[in-house]
Amino acid sequence: MMYRIKKVSTSSSILDKNKVQGSILPLSHIRQSCMLFPVFPSSVPAQWKADNILDNASSFYINNWLSKYCYQTIY
């Protein structure tokens, strides 16, 4: 069982094209890294490449099976 996360986007005006919401976190708030992999549609778009997948995919799974520590802390 893996958790699924989704990008949240807003369009506050016609001029703003669906900006992705985000914030800057202090390093002291980061506990660990995590492995994400995209939720693949029935046919994978040709523009999805390793270097742009985080920008192009809208949903991801969090891999909590990466290590014993991840399994114990991401659930």
N, C-alpha and C positions, 0 to 999 in steps of 0.2 A: 504494500500500500504506500503510494507516494503522494505527496501533496502537489496540487496543481495551483500555480499562480498565474495571474493575468495582468497585463499592463493596463493601467487606468489612463484614459485620455479624455481630454476636455476640449471643447471648441467654444471659446467664449465669444468669438466674433467670426464673421465671415472671412476676415483677413488672416486669422490664426488657423492654420491647418492642423487640427488634432494634435496639440502639444501633449507630450507625455509628462505627467506629473512626477516630480522628484524632489529630493532635498539633499543637502550636504550633511553628512554625519561625521562627528568627531571620531578619530581612530579609537578612542577609548570606549566607544559604544559597539565596536565590531568585535564579536566573540570568535568567529571562525569563518572560513570561506565555505562555500557550498557548490556542488556541481548541479548545473541546470542542463536539461536537454529539452528541445522543443517538442511540443505536441504536434506530430506530423498530420497534415490533412490527408485525404484519400489520394491526392496527387501532389507531389512536392513541387512547388514553384521552381522554375529554372534559376531564378535570381538568388535563391538561398545558397549562400556559400559560407564556409567556416568563419570568414572574417566579418560577415554582416548579419549573421543569424540572430543576434540579440536585437538588432534594429528591425528586422523583417518579421520575425515570428511574434505572435501576440500572446501565446500561452506557453508555459513551461512546466515541467515536472522538476521537483527538487529530489535529488538522489540522496536519500538518507541511508542507503546501504553502502556508501563509499568507504566508510571505516566504522570501527566499533564505536568510536567517539561520536561520529555523526549519527549513528543509529540511536545512541543513548540520549543525544541532545536535540535532535530534530525529529519530533514526533507530534 
